[in-house]
Amino acid sequence: MSEFFNAHKYKCMLLLAWLVLLSVQPEMPALLVEYVSFVFLGVLGAIFANATGAGGGVVFVPVFNQLALSNETIVATSFGIQCCGMTAGAITWYKHYKLHHQNDAQWSMLSKGLACALPFSIAGILIAQFLLGQYTDAVQSSLHLYFGLFSIVLALCIYGSVPLMKRTKFKEKLLIIDAFALSVIGLAGGVVTAWLSVGVGELVAVYLILRGFNITFAIALAVILSALSVWSAIGYHIAVSGAVYWQIVLFAGAGAVVGGMIAKHVVLFFSPVNLKIFFASWVMIMGLAGLPLFA
């Protein structure tokens, strides 16, 4: 028993913390019955997010729309869940890097790639939240239209990157043009992320794959970038908007942690090409469903 705890102590501590948090909720049995299904939503969203580099918003936003939540609540709650799932996925991917790829030339640019994109991603999020509030409100007032358009463009980019996944040789160095591009994508993706709760991770992953970098490296970098970015975004919704639906986060966030832990194994088990095609198809369907023509 002690050996099992030592091997899984952090997971056990997380489970214990969640159970304690659940136990202090008012009317806990009724809460459990009403919201337990969100655990499975969290697992699904986190697997998608951490197996592809995309944020979990591609799953959460369409589902929350069907639940008739306000647009601001959809974005804020999606961020709350992603703080759980993307963090678990980022830790899992980072451990994978340290154990298996620390001396791998194809993964050598992980820190540099994050250094190029992350500061600009955080800046983009904060600019959108605190300086571009009028535009943020305008976009979120038509959240599902813009989410649909972004999803369709993203799906087309993913489909376009599929033939490139058959490469057997990958780039091992970030050029100056790559550093510049990651900075620009980070800034623009941060703004989009603040608006839609998806953006920067998806765009960076697609860019790196199109440029010929290792696919799993691109996914790992995108997941870690997304995890750190969503933490910079949630503060606004806690302190200013107050729009987070905490009951959903409590259950979906727990599922997202589980999904984040197992997503890496999904990537390594299935064909990256089939995984990308499946994910792109899901994103395309969700994007079309968000357009007024199909809504």
C-alpha positions in Angstrom: 0.0 0.0 0.0 2.8 2.4 0.9 4.6 1.7 -2.4 1.4 2.5 -4.3 1.0 5.8 -2.5 4.6 6.8 -3.1 4.2 6.0 -6.8 0.9 8.0 -7.0 1.1 10.4 -4.1 0.3 13.5 -6.2 -2.7 11.9 -7.8 -3.9 10.7 -4.3 -3.4 14.2 -2.9 -5.4 15.7 -5.8 -8.2 13.1 -5.3 -8.3 13.8 -1.5 -8.4 17.6 -2.1 -11.3 17.2 -4.5 -13.2 15.0 -2.1 -12.7 17.4 0.7 -13.9 20.3 -1.6 -16.9 18.3 -2.6 -17.8 17.4 0.9 -18.1 21.0 2.1 -20.5 21.9 -0.7 -24.0 22.7 0.4 -26.6 20.1 -0.5 -23.8 17.8 -1.7 -26.0 14.8 -2.7 -28.2 16.9 -5.0 -25.1 18.7 -6.4 -23.6 15.3 -7.2 -26.6 14.1 -9.0 -27.0 17.3 -11.0 -23.4 17.8 -12.1 -21.6 14.4 -12.1 -22.1 14.0 -15.8 -19.7 17.0 -16.3 -16.9 14.7 -15.2 -17.1 12.8 -18.4 -17.3 16.1 -20.4 -14.1 17.1 -18.7 -12.3 13.9 -19.5 -13.4 14.1 -23.2 -12.4 17.8 -23.5 -9.0 17.2 -21.9 -8.2 14.2 -24.1 -8.9 16.3 -27.2 -7.0 19.2 -25.9 -3.9 17.4 -24.6 -3.7 14.9 -27.5 -3.8 17.6 -30.2 -2.4 20.8 -28.7 -5.8 22.5 -28.9 -7.6 24.0 -26.0 -10.5 22.2 -24.4 -12.8 25.0 -25.5 -13.3 23.2 -28.8 -15.4 20.7 -26.8 -16.7 22.9 -23.9 -18.0 25.9 -25.9 -20.5 24.0 -28.1 -21.7 22.0 -25.1 -22.2 25.0 -22.9 -24.0 26.7 -25.8 -26.5 23.9 -25.8 -27.0 24.5 -22.1 -27.9 28.1 -22.8 -25.2 29.6 -20.6 -24.4 33.2 -21.2 -21.4 33.8 -23.5 -19.3 35.3 -20.8 -20.0 32.4 -18.5 -19.1 29.9 -21.4 -15.7 31.5 -21.8 -15.0 31.9 -18.1 -16.1 28.4 -17.2 -14.1 26.9 -20.1 -11.0 28.7 -18.8 -11.6 27.3 -15.3 -11.8 23.7 -16.6 -8.8 24.2 -18.8 -6.7 25.4 -15.9 -7.3 21.9 -14.4 -7.0 19.7 -17.6 -4.3 21.6 -19.5 -2.1 21.8 -16.4 -2.4 18.1 -15.8 -1.6 17.5 -19.5 1.3 20.0 -19.4 2.9 18.3 -16.4 2.4 14.9 -18.1 4.0 16.1 -21.4 6.9 17.7 -19.5 7.6 14.5 -17.6 7.6 12.7 -21.0 10.1 15.2 -22.3 12.4 14.8 -19.3 12.3 11.0 -19.4 12.5 10.3 -23.1 13.5 13.4 -25.1 15.7 15.6 -23.0 18.7 14.8 -25.2 16.6 14.5 -28.4 17.6 17.1 -30.9 14.0 17.2 -32.3 12.8 18.4 -28.9 15.7 20.7 -28.1 13.7 23.8 -28.9 11.0 23.3 -26.3 12.2 26.0 -23.9 13.1 28.4 -26.7 9.7 27.9 -28.4 7.9 28.6 -25.1 10.1 31.7 -24.5 9.2 33.1 -27.9 5.4 32.5 -27.7 4.4 32.6 -24.0 5.1 36.2 -23.0 3.2 37.4 -26.1 0.4 35.0 -25.5 -0.1 36.3 -22.0 0.2 39.9 -23.2 -2.4 39.2 -25.9 -4.8 37.8 -23.3 -4.4 40.7 -20.9 -4.7 43.3 -23.7 -7.9 41.8 -24.8 -9.3 41.6 -21.3 -8.3 45.0 -19.9 -7.6 47.3 -22.9 -9.9 45.9 -25.7 -12.9 45.4 -23.5 -15.3 46.9 -26.1 -14.0 44.6 -28.8 -14.0 41.6 -26.5 -17.7 42.3 -25.6 -18.5 42.7 -29.3 -16.9 39.3 -30.2 -18.4 37.5 -27.2 -21.9 38.9 -28.1 -21.6 36.8 -31.2 -19.5 34.1 -29.6 -20.8 31.1 -31.6 -20.4 32.8 -34.9 -16.8 33.7 -34.3 -16.1 30.4 -32.7 -17.6 28.7 -35.7 -15.5 30.7 -38.2 -12.3 30.1 -36.2 -13.1 26.3 -35.9 -13.6 26.0 -39.7 -10.3 27.8 -40.4 -8.5 25.7 -37.8 -10.0 22.4 -39.2 -8.9 23.4 -42.8 -5.4 24.1 -41.5 -5.3 20.7 -39.7 -6.4 18.9 -42.8 -3.7 20.8 -44.8 -1.1 19.6 -42.4 -2.0 15.9 -42.6 0.2 15.2 -45.7 3.1 16.7 -43.9 2.9 14.2 -41.1 4.4 11.5 -43.3 7.7 13.2 -43.0 10.5 11.0 -41.6 12.9 13.9 -41.1 12.1 16.9 -38.9 13.6 20.3 -38.2 15.7 20.6 -35.1 16.3 24.3 -34.9 14.1 27.4 -34.6 15.2 30.0 -37.1 14.9 33.7 -36.6 11.8 33.7 -38.8 10.3 31.0 -36.5 11.0 32.9 -33.4 9.3 36.0 -34.9 6.4 34.0 -36.2 5.8 32.3 -32.8 5.9 35.8 -31.2 3.3 37.1 -33.6 1.1 34.0 -33.3 1.4 34.1 -29.6 0.2 37.7 -29.4 -2.7 37.2 -31.9 -3.5 33.8 -30.5 -3.6 35.3 -27.0 -6.2 37.8 -28.1 -8.3 35.2 -29.8 -8.0 32.9 -26.7 -9.3 35.7 -24.4 -12.2 36.1 -26.8 -13.1 32.5 -27.5 -11.2 30.4 -24.9 -9.4 28.7 -27.8 -6.7 30.0 -30.1 -3.0 30.1 -29.2 -2.3 26.4 -28.6 -4.1 25.4 -31.8 -2.3 28.0 -34.0 1.1 27.3 -32.6 0.7 23.5 -33.1 -0.4 23.9 -36.7 2.4 26.3 -37.4 5.1 24.0 -36.0 3.8 21.0 -37.9 3.6 23.0 -41.2 7.2 24.2 -40.6 8.3 20.5 -40.4 8.9 20.1 -36.7 8.3 16.8 -34.8 4.6 16.3 -34.4 4.6 15.1 -30.7 7.0 18.0 -29.9 4.6 20.4 -31.5 1.7 19.0 -29.5 3.7 19.1 -26.2 4.8 22.7 -26.7 1.3 23.7 -27.6 -0.2 22.0 -24.5 2.3 23.6 -22.1 1.8 27.0 -23.8 -2.0 26.7 -23.5 -1.8 25.6 -19.8 0.3 28.6 -18.8 -1.8 30.9 -21.0 -5.2 29.9 -19.5 -3.9 30.6 -16.0 -3.1 34.1 -17.0 -6.7 34.4 -18.3 -8.7 33.0 -15.4 -7.7 35.8 -12.9 -9.9 38.4 -14.8 -12.9 36.1 -14.6 -12.4 35.5 -10.9 -11.8 39.1 -9.9 -13.6 41.1 -12.5 -16.3 39.3 -14.5 -17.3 36.8 -11.8 -18.7 34.7 -14.6 -17.2 31.3 -13.7 -19.8 28.5 -13.1 -17.9 26.9 -10.2 -20.2 23.9 -9.9 -19.4 22.8 -13.4 -15.7 23.5 -12.9 -15.7 21.4 -9.8 -16.8 18.3 -11.7 -15.6 18.9 -15.2 -12.2 20.1 -13.8 -11.8 16.8 -12.0 -12.5 14.9 -15.2 -10.2 17.2 -17.1 -7.3 16.3 -14.8 -7.9 12.6 -15.6 -8.1 13.3 -19.3 -4.9 15.4 -19.2 -3.0 12.5 -17.6 -4.1 9.9 -20.1 -4.0 12.1 -23.3 -0.3 11.5 -23.9 -0.9 7.8 -24.1 -3.7 8.4 -26.6 -1.2 10.3 -28.8 1.5 7.6 -28.5 -0.9 4.7 -29.1 -2.9 5.9 -32.1 -1.6 7.1 -35.5 -1.0 10.8 -35.4 -2.5 11.1 -38.9 -5.8 9.4 -37.9 -5.9 11.4 -34.7 -5.5 14.6 -36.5 -8.1 13.7 -39.1 -10.6 12.7 -36.4 -10.0 15.9 -34.5 -10.2 18.1 -37.5 -13.5 16.5 -38.5 -14.9 17.2 -35.0 -13.7 20.8 -35.1 -15.2 21.3 -38.5 -18.6 19.9 -37.4 -18.6 22.0 -34.3 -17.6 25.1 -36.4 -20.4 24.6 -38.9 -22.9 24.0 -36.1 -22.0 27.4 -34.7 -22.8 29.3 -37.9 -26.3 31.0 -38.1 -27.0 29.0 -41.2 -26.9 25.7 -39.3 -27.8 26.9 -35.8 
